[in-house]
Amino acid sequence: MYKTFAALAAATALTATAAFAQDLPKEVKARQGQFQIMAINLGILGGIAKGAIEYDAATAQAAADSLVGISMVNPAPLWVEGTDEMSIEGTRAKAEIWDNLDDVVAKWNAFGEAAKVMQAAAGEGPEAIGPALGTIGGTCKACHDAYRAPQS
Amino acid sequence: MLRRVLIALVLAALIGAGIGLWVTAPSRVDAARLAGLTGDTTRGQAVFTAAGCASCHHAPGSDDKLVLAGGQAFASDFGTFYAPNISPSQAGLQGWSQADFANAVLRGVSPSGKHYYPAFPYTAYARMTDQDLVDLWAYMQGLPADDTASQAHDVGFPFNIRRSVGGWKFLFFTTEGWVAEAPTPELERGRYLVEALAHCAECHTPRNALGALDTARWMAGAPNPSGRGTIPALTPDQLDWSAQDIAYYLETGFTPEFDSAGGHMVAVVDNFSKLPAGDRAAVAAYVKALSAP
């Protein structure tokens, strides 16, 4: 009897894990993809700033343009209520986001402004990228500090 | 016969209590140590930044991190600690002498002889140089005053008896010695920043049942004391970042994957970004020299 129960429990746990990877709401997948696009383009600019990637004006400009493009995606449809870390698995979005939407939007807009600074700087040469990247990083941290739960 | 046993028992109890009182009594810094040193506010500001004082002592939600009004809550297995007001006001450090400040920071003892809880990382600060301590004191006296009263900690029995902290100190508090070897000047600087000022181990090293750092698993990562999530390990079996990656992270908050720092680490990066590049490189060198647990 106990064995059956244990086997059942194990099976349920497995399905639950499998289910969560599949069932992440499309809005959550979309916003996580959005952050990954940001990270990839920041990685190109950061590689240049660190000296790990050789500077090429067109590549830097395309990365900066992509950041501006991402910043123009309307966040509202991606941040639906009930997709915080207390409600679902697979996200680190704190419930506080939905209590402070004005502040969250202000912080997202600050990223957009910083991305525009990068857009203007990216073609100027590798020296201009580091400081612009610092400004963008500041806007990332400002939001993560308040609205992103620690890694579990 | 019975009378003799009783007398022996009473004596043993008295001796026990005496040892207990002696063991748990606050120890102070020898005041003569600081005589002849003059504080410098510019250097003090760098010590203040490296030691991360403002990160915990600024008011929750406040954008002005130099007003050290206190009030941030720190959850732990032993209760919730509230950072006190340490601004130069009546509610804070007004009236303190340099010796009072030294005893607080280097020994965890208040001006009236009360033990501070080790949520205040004097266990790390104890290794601060005397000159840094004096510079820090000079700088902090010039910060803005704020009159917000400090909140009482919310700590259960037996930890709510301050004297018990004396026993904890007897068991776990050492004022000198280092965990890592530092064979080069850069590693020595890195060790001073990591083990003394920036008190990195407070979060990155796991604790034993009584809340003392488990130095055998130095920087091996730990559960978040808030009860949610974990604090990452910095040891080479877990962290494969290059020294340059680590220094860049401390400067910008960007990981090698260009994810960005979150939680309390945002405040730490904020501090490190204001320090000289050589200090970030020294910390990176220290981290790269750590051994796997």
Interface residues (C-beta under 8 A of the other chain):
Chain A: M38 A39 I40 L42 G43 G46 K50 R92 L133 G134 G137 G138 C140 K141 A142 H144 D145 R148 A149 P150 Q151 S152
Chain B: N224 S226 R228 G229 T230 I231 P232 Q244 Y248 E251 T252 G253 F254 E257 F258 D259 S260 A261 G262 G263 V266 A267 V269 D270 S273
